[in-house]
Amino acid sequence: MTDEVWSGPVVVTGTDTGVGKTVVTAAIAAAAARAGLRVAVVKPAQTGDDSDVDSVLGLAAPPVAVALAGYPDPLAPLAAARVAGLPPLRLNDVVSTIAGIPGDIVLVEGAGGLLVSLGDGWTIADLAARLGAPVVVVARAGLGTLNHTALTLEALVRRGIDARVVIGAWPAQPELVHLTNLTDLAGDLAGAVPDGAGTWDRSAFRAAAPDWLGPGLYGRFDAGAFRAQGR
């Protein structure tokens, strides 16, 4: 349930690319830090020029934030490694590294969606299973999110992995599609981050983050009240 507090390794994935995983990761890091936890953030594979770790540091300033591998092309990690002629990440190495990172909560941000290959033959779903970690699924607010979210959650349920849903970019002026999606969206709704939060300055972001997340993610977001907008 959404009020059971998660600690240890927690994986953050998305229903697709560009849904707000990094901002949600930063929000959880900020909320957990305000609750007094030691927070670490890990990005197993970073592709392209933009650094998700730098974004998280800029918004939430966790004491530990690292990327384990970087590839220059903005592709899925396995493809990016192949194109660059670099060795792909090995699942055993990533599991061992994450296990050695100190922190009350260690947030592990994936790349793309749940079943995108991070290395040769493994995905963020495989990593979550090996870590015994629950998963935060970051979803879009608008059209298409019902199917994408349901498929992602179904894949997690089949693997016996606990999951919660956080809307990655909730619009300031929601339209009918956004409001009806609140009623029909699958899974435990554990938060909604406002659209554009990734552009906020650090102090404002860290202060507001608990308002965007449910108690199980160190916040005070009321999913029932929020979903009532769609009725």
N, C-alpha and C positions, 0 to 999 in steps of 0.2 A: 504494500500500500504506500501511498505517497507520503505518509507521515513517519515511516520507518527511516531513521537517519542512516545514510550510507557513509561508510568510511573505508579506509584502505584503498586499493585500486578501484577506480570508477572510470569506465570507458565512455567517451563521448563520440557518437557517430551521427550520421544524418540520413535523411531520406534521399538525399541527392547532394551534389556539390553546390556551393553557394547558398546554403540555407541558414547560415549563421552559427556554425559549430564553434568557431573561434571566439565569438562574442559570448556565446553561452558558456563556454569553458571559462572565460575570464570572469563571467558573472558568478559562477559557482565558486571559483577560486576566491573572489572578493567576499562573497557571503560567508564562506567557511572561515576565512581569515578573521572576519569581524566576530565570528563565534568563538574565536580563540584557538583554532586549529592550525597546526603546521601544514602548509600546503605545498605540494609540488605539482608541476605540470610537465608532461612528456609528450612530445610529438615524434612518433617513431620515424615517419618519413615526411620530409618537406620537399615539395616540388615547386619549380618556378622561382621567380625573383622575390616575391613577397614572403615575408617571414611571419608565420602565425605565432611563433614564440615571441617575437618582438611585439606583436600586437597585444598578446596577453600581458606581457611585461608592462607595456604602456598603459593598459587599462586597469590592471589589478595588482601589479608588482609583487607576484609571489616570490618567496625567497629562492625557490628552485624552479627553473623553466628551461628545458633543454630539448633540442632536436637530435635524434640519434643518427639520422642520415639526411643528406641533402642532395637533390638532383636538379640540374639547371632548367630542364624543360617542364612546362606546366602540363604534365600528363599524369595518368595514374602511376603510382610509384614503381610498379614492376616494369611498365613500359618506359618510364623515364630512366630507370637504371639501365635497361637494355639499350636505349638510344644513345645514352651517354657512355656506354661501355664500362659501366661501373657494376660492382657486385651487388646483387639484391640483398635486402635484409633477410636474415635467418631468424625464424620464429624463436628457436631456443635462445639465441643471443638476446633478443628483445625481452623475452620473459625474464631472463637472468638479470639484465640491466635494470628493469623496472622493479624487480624484487629487491634490489640493493639500494634503491632510492629512498631516503628517509622521509617520513611525512605521515601525518594522521590521515590525510587523504591525498592520493596520487591520481590526478586527472590525466587520462591518456586520450589524446585527441587523434582520431583517425583521419583518413583522407578520402574525400568523396563519400560514397555510401557504404553500407554494411558489408557488402560482398565484393568490393573493389580489392584487387590483389595488392597487398602491401609488400609482398616478397614472393619468392618462387613457391606457389602452391598454397599460400595462406592469406587470410583476410583478417580484418579487425574483429569479425565474429569469432574466428579461431583464437585470436589473442585473448578476447574476453573469456572464452571458455577455459583456456589454459591458466589464466590468472584467477579464475573463479570470481570474476568481477561483474557487477551489474552494469547496465548500459543506459545512458541517457540518449534518447533518440530526438534529434533536433529536426523539427518539421516546419514546412512552409505554412503560412496562414491561408493562402489563396487556393485557386483552382488546381486540382490535381493532387492535393495533399492527402485526401482521404484514401485513395488507392495506394499511394507510395508509403504512407504511414502504416496502413494495414499489412502490406506485404513485408515491410521491415519487421514489424512486431511478430508476424507469423513465423518468420525465419528465426527470430530470437526464441520464441516459445518452443519451437521444434528442437532447439538446442538446450532447452532448460535454463535459459538466461533471463534473469529479472530485468525489466525495462520500465522506464518512465518516459513520457513525452514532454518536451519543452518546445513551444513555438519560438522560432528563432528571430522573427521580425514582425511584431504585431503592429499594424498601422495605427497612426494617431486618429484617423477617421475611417473606421472599418466599414466596408460595404456589405451588401447582403450575403455575398459568397463567404466572406470571413465569418459573419455571425452564424450562418447556418452550419458552417464547418465546426464551430465550437460544439454544437449539439451532436454531430455525427462522427467526430474524430475519434478513432480507436485509441484504447489504452488509458493509462492513468496520466492525466494532465498535471504536470508538476511545475509548470511555470510558463511565462510568456514574457519575452524580452522586447521592449519597444523598438520599432524600426528606427534605425539611426543611432542606437546606443553606442555603437562602435566608434562614433565620432566625438563622444563626450570626453571632457577632461577627466583625469584619473580620480580626483577627489569626489566629483559628482557621481561618477560611475560606481565607485566603491560604496558610497553612502546609499545609493538607490538600489544596488543589486539585491539585497534581501527582499525588497518589495516584489521582485520579479520571479521569485522561486519559492516553492512550497517548503514546509517544515522539514521534509526529508532531505532537502538540499540546502538547509541552513537559512531558510527565509521565512517569510510570513504571507506568501501568496495564498489566496483562498480560491482554489479551483472551482468550487461550487458556485461561488458568487460570480466569478469570471465567466463561467459557462452559462450562467443565467442570462447573459446578454443575448444569447442565441435563441432563447425560447420565445 
